Amino acid sequence: MDWDDLRYFAELARTGSLSAAARTLRVDHSTVARRITSLEGALGIRLFDRLPRGYVLTPEGEHVREQVERLEEDVFALQRTVQGRGPGLSGTVRVSAPPAFASLFLSPRLSLLRERHPDIILELSGSNISVSLTRRDADIALRLAKPEGSSLITRKVGTAGYGLFASRTYTDGRTPETMDLLGYEESLEHVPQQQWLRHYARGRPLVFRTSDLVGLASAVRAGLGAAVLPFFVTGNDPDLICLQREGVPPRDLWLVVHEDVRRSPRVRAVMDILIEILARERSLLEGIGP
């Protein structure tokens, strides 16, 4: 048996989809299928039923999954321990953050890391999905909700303020009560800012909905209507007007790291840089000032 096949089995068992497993493993979907066939041949059992809706574990596959999950936990624990004790300020550190925050706020400010620690390679992943720090999908995560987990170290590092914005040209001749409203799609109805907007709308429909915060901001700048946006996206844009900020709920920003990894010098260095950036930009983040 090729032990590496177990990685492919574990990911396919989690996702149930060849394409989804392939994206996570960064290989072609045919590679995942070939690895699974190889593992089934080595074990002499069928691990998955190939169904139109995806790959479904057989009873034998469920038993193997339980064993592999325990093995996987041991491997990840070993990796975290080794990284946590590794010397030097060099190597790769993976950071996960919400997409718009990663691209519009963090990326333009990360030259500070290059100046101080040129031997650290940073991988910044913008994702709305809470990645697993236990499985080392990332070393550090910045999240808009405090995560649960006894092995996770969390620290509140900032607060993102929000307001109701519209473009300056769009507001000409209109009152807030007559403006079209833009918001998130149905999958994001639970977001506090969306709930506030629904209450503010008092039954008025949202004429444009999206799951993409950058797309929402672009729609506002294009004059489609008014939407709730974070101050780190609007900045000091003179073409945007904040119609209301009172009562719009903010979001706390949490820095999260696994307890086994936080002792790594390079991870600690990146954490310190992120905390410093957020402290420097507190006014922008919270929307303090004009």
C-alpha positions as CSV (number, residue, x, y, z in Angstrom):
1,M,0.0,0.0,0.0
2,D,1.2,3.5,-0.9
3,W,0.7,5.5,2.3
4,D,0.4,8.7,0.3
5,D,-2.9,7.3,-1.1
6,L,-4.4,7.8,2.3
7,R,-4.2,11.6,1.9
8,Y,-6.3,11.3,-1.2
9,F,-8.8,9.0,0.5
10,A,-9.2,11.3,3.5
11,E,-9.9,14.3,1.4
12,L,-12.4,12.5,-0.9
13,A,-14.1,11.1,2.2
14,R,-14.5,14.6,3.5
15,T,-15.8,16.2,0.3
16,G,-17.5,13.4,-1.5
17,S,-16.4,15.0,-4.8
18,L,-13.4,14.3,-7.0
19,S,-13.2,17.9,-8.2
20,A,-13.4,19.3,-4.6
21,A,-10.8,16.9,-3.3
22,A,-8.5,17.8,-6.3
23,R,-8.8,21.5,-5.7
24,T,-7.7,21.0,-2.0
25,L,-4.9,18.7,-2.9
26,R,-3.9,20.9,-5.9
27,V,-3.9,18.0,-8.4
28,D,-6.0,16.9,-11.3
29,H,-9.3,15.0,-10.5
30,S,-8.0,12.0,-12.5
31,T,-5.1,11.8,-10.1
32,V,-7.5,11.5,-7.1
33,A,-9.5,8.8,-8.9
34,R,-6.4,6.9,-9.8
35,R,-5.1,7.1,-6.2
36,I,-8.4,5.8,-4.8
37,T,-8.4,2.9,-7.3
38,S,-4.8,2.1,-6.2
39,L,-5.8,2.1,-2.5
40,E,-8.8,-0.1,-3.1
41,G,-6.6,-2.6,-5.0
42,A,-4.0,-2.7,-2.3
43,L,-6.6,-3.2,0.5
44,G,-8.8,-5.6,-1.6
45,I,-12.0,-3.8,-0.8
46,R,-14.3,-1.2,-2.4
47,L,-14.1,2.1,-0.4
48,F,-16.6,4.2,-2.3
49,D,-19.7,3.7,-4.3
50,R,-19.5,5.8,-7.5
51,L,-22.9,7.5,-7.7
52,P,-24.1,10.3,-10.0
53,R,-24.2,12.7,-7.0
54,G,-20.6,11.9,-5.9
55,Y,-18.5,9.4,-4.1
56,V,-20.2,7.8,-1.1
57,L,-18.3,5.7,1.5
58,T,-19.2,2.0,1.7
59,P,-19.4,0.4,5.2
60,E,-15.9,-0.8,4.7
61,G,-14.9,2.7,3.7
62,E,-16.4,4.2,6.8
63,H,-14.3,1.8,8.9
64,V,-11.2,2.8,7.0
65,R,-12.1,6.5,7.4
66,E,-12.2,6.2,11.2
67,Q,-8.7,4.7,11.2
68,V,-7.3,7.2,8.7
69,E,-8.7,10.2,10.7
70,R,-6.8,9.1,13.8
71,L,-3.6,8.6,11.8
72,E,-4.1,12.0,10.1
73,E,-4.4,13.7,13.5
74,D,-1.1,12.2,14.7
75,V,0.6,13.3,11.5
76,F,-0.7,16.9,11.8
77,A,0.3,17.0,15.5
78,L,3.8,15.9,14.6
79,Q,4.0,18.6,11.9
80,R,2.7,21.3,14.3
81,T,5.2,20.3,17.0
82,V,8.1,20.3,14.6
83,Q,7.2,23.7,13.2
84,G,6.6,25.1,16.6
85,R,10.2,24.2,17.6
86,G,11.8,25.1,14.3
87,P,14.6,27.7,14.4
88,G,15.0,30.9,12.5
89,L,12.9,33.5,10.8
90,S,12.6,31.9,7.4
91,G,10.3,29.6,5.6
92,T,6.6,29.8,4.6
93,V,3.7,31.0,6.8
94,R,0.1,30.6,5.6
95,V,-2.4,33.2,6.6
96,S,-6.2,32.9,5.9
97,A,-8.5,36.0,6.0
98,P,-11.8,37.1,4.6
99,P,-11.4,37.7,0.9
100,A,-12.1,41.5,0.8
101,F,-10.1,42.1,3.9
102,A,-7.1,40.1,2.5
103,S,-7.0,41.8,-0.9
104,L,-8.1,45.4,0.0
105,F,-6.7,45.9,3.5
106,L,-3.8,43.4,4.2
107,S,-2.1,43.0,0.8
108,P,-1.3,46.7,0.4
109,R,0.3,46.9,3.8
110,L,2.4,43.7,3.9
111,S,5.6,45.5,2.7
112,L,6.3,45.9,6.4
113,L,6.8,42.1,6.7
114,R,9.2,42.1,3.7
115,E,11.3,44.9,5.2
116,R,11.7,43.2,8.6
117,H,11.8,39.5,7.6
118,P,12.8,39.1,4.0
119,D,13.4,35.4,4.4
120,I,9.8,34.7,5.4
121,I,7.5,33.6,2.5
122,L,3.9,34.6,3.1
123,E,0.9,32.7,1.6
124,L,-2.2,34.8,2.0
125,S,-5.5,33.0,1.2
126,G,-8.7,35.0,1.0
127,S,-11.6,32.7,2.0
128,N,-15.0,33.0,3.7
129,I,-14.6,29.4,4.8
130,S,-13.2,28.8,8.3
131,V,-10.1,26.8,7.4
132,S,-8.8,24.1,9.8
133,L,-5.7,25.2,11.8
134,T,-5.6,21.7,13.3
135,R,-5.1,20.1,9.8
136,R,-2.7,22.9,9.0
137,D,-4.8,24.4,6.1
138,A,-3.3,27.6,7.5
139,D,-0.9,28.7,10.2
140,I,-2.7,31.9,11.2
141,A,-6.3,32.9,10.6
142,L,-8.0,36.2,10.8
143,R,-11.7,35.7,11.4
144,L,-14.8,37.9,11.9
145,A,-16.2,35.5,14.5
146,K,-14.5,34.0,17.6
147,P,-13.8,30.3,16.9
148,E,-14.3,27.5,19.3
149,G,-11.6,24.9,20.0
150,S,-9.6,24.0,23.1
151,S,-6.4,23.8,21.1
152,L,-6.8,27.3,19.4
153,I,-5.3,30.5,20.8
154,T,-7.5,33.5,20.0
155,R,-6.9,37.2,20.4
156,K,-9.2,40.1,19.5
157,V,-7.1,42.4,17.3
158,G,-9.5,45.0,16.1
159,T,-13.0,46.0,15.3
160,A,-14.3,46.7,11.7
161,G,-16.9,49.5,11.6
162,Y,-19.6,49.6,9.0
163,G,-21.9,52.3,7.5
164,L,-24.6,52.8,4.9
165,F,-22.9,54.2,1.8
166,A,-23.9,55.6,-1.6
167,S,-22.0,57.3,-4.4
168,R,-22.1,61.1,-4.3
169,T,-23.6,61.4,-7.8
170,Y,-26.3,58.8,-6.9
171,T,-27.4,60.8,-3.8
172,D,-28.1,64.0,-5.8
173,G,-31.9,64.6,-5.7
174,R,-32.6,61.5,-3.6
175,T,-33.3,61.0,0.1
176,P,-32.2,57.8,1.9
177,E,-35.9,56.7,1.9
178,T,-36.1,56.8,-1.9
179,M,-32.7,55.1,-2.7
180,D,-32.5,51.6,-4.0
181,L,-30.8,49.2,-1.6
182,L,-28.1,46.7,-2.4
183,G,-27.1,43.7,-0.2
184,Y,-26.0,40.1,0.2
185,E,-27.6,37.1,-1.3
186,E,-29.8,34.7,0.7
187,S,-26.9,32.5,1.9
188,L,-25.6,35.5,3.9
189,E,-28.9,36.6,5.5
190,H,-27.4,35.7,8.9
191,V,-24.7,38.4,8.6
192,P,-25.4,41.2,11.2
193,Q,-25.0,43.9,8.6
194,Q,-27.6,42.2,6.3
195,Q,-30.0,41.9,9.2
196,W,-29.6,45.6,10.0
197,L,-30.2,46.5,6.4
198,R,-33.4,44.4,6.3
199,H,-34.7,46.2,9.3
200,Y,-33.7,49.6,7.8
201,A,-35.4,48.7,4.5
202,R,-38.8,48.1,6.2
203,G,-39.9,45.8,3.4
204,R,-38.2,47.5,0.5
205,P,-36.7,44.9,-1.8
206,L,-32.9,44.7,-2.4
207,V,-32.5,45.5,-6.1
208,F,-29.0,43.9,-6.3
209,R,-27.6,41.0,-4.2
210,T,-24.2,39.4,-4.2
211,S,-22.0,37.2,-2.1
212,D,-18.9,39.3,-3.0
213,L,-18.1,42.3,-0.8
214,V,-15.8,43.8,-3.5
215,G,-18.6,43.4,-6.0
216,L,-21.1,45.1,-3.6
217,A,-18.7,48.1,-3.2
218,S,-18.3,48.3,-7.0
219,A,-22.0,48.4,-7.4
220,V,-22.3,51.3,-5.0
221,R,-19.5,53.2,-6.7
222,A,-21.3,52.6,-10.1
223,G,-24.5,54.3,-8.7
224,L,-26.7,51.3,-8.4
225,G,-27.9,52.2,-4.9
226,A,-26.9,52.3,-1.3
227,A,-25.3,49.4,0.7
228,V,-23.7,48.6,4.0
229,L,-19.9,48.6,3.6
230,P,-17.0,48.4,6.0
231,F,-14.8,51.5,6.4
232,F,-11.7,49.5,5.4
233,V,-13.3,49.1,1.9
234,T,-14.6,52.7,1.5
235,G,-11.5,54.4,3.1
236,N,-11.5,58.1,2.4
237,D,-13.1,57.8,-1.0
238,P,-14.4,61.3,-1.8
239,D,-16.9,59.8,-4.3
240,L,-18.8,57.9,-1.5
241,I,-21.0,59.4,1.2
242,C,-21.8,57.7,4.5
243,L,-25.5,58.1,4.9
244,Q,-25.7,56.4,8.3
245,R,-23.3,54.7,10.7
246,E,-25.2,54.9,14.0
247,G,-26.7,51.5,14.8
248,V,-24.9,49.6,12.1
249,P,-23.3,46.7,13.9
250,P,-19.5,46.4,13.8
251,R,-17.6,43.1,13.5
252,D,-14.8,42.1,15.9
253,L,-11.7,40.8,14.2
254,W,-9.9,37.7,15.8
255,L,-6.4,36.4,15.2
256,V,-6.3,32.6,15.6
257,V,-3.4,30.2,15.8
258,H,-3.0,26.6,17.0
259,E,-1.3,26.3,20.3
260,D,1.4,24.0,18.8
261,V,2.4,26.5,16.1
262,R,2.4,29.8,18.0
263,R,5.9,29.1,19.3
264,S,7.4,29.0,15.8
265,P,9.6,32.1,15.4
266,R,8.4,32.8,11.8
267,V,4.7,32.4,12.8
268,R,5.2,34.6,15.8
269,A,6.9,37.2,13.6
270,V,4.0,37.3,11.2
271,M,1.5,37.5,14.0
272,D,3.4,40.5,15.5
273,I,3.4,42.2,12.1
274,L,-0.4,41.6,11.6
275,I,-1.1,43.0,15.1
276,E,1.1,46.1,14.4
277,I,-0.6,46.7,11.1
278,L,-4.1,46.5,12.6
279,A,-3.0,48.8,15.5
280,R,-1.6,51.4,13.1
281,E,-4.8,51.4,10.9
282,R,-7.3,51.4,13.8
283,S,-8.8,54.7,12.6
284,L,-9.4,53.4,9.1
285,L,-10.7,50.1,10.4
286,E,-13.2,51.5,12.8
287,G,-14.1,54.5,10.7
288,I,-12.8,57.1,13.2
289,G,-12.6,60.6,11.8
290,P,-14.2,62.4,8.9
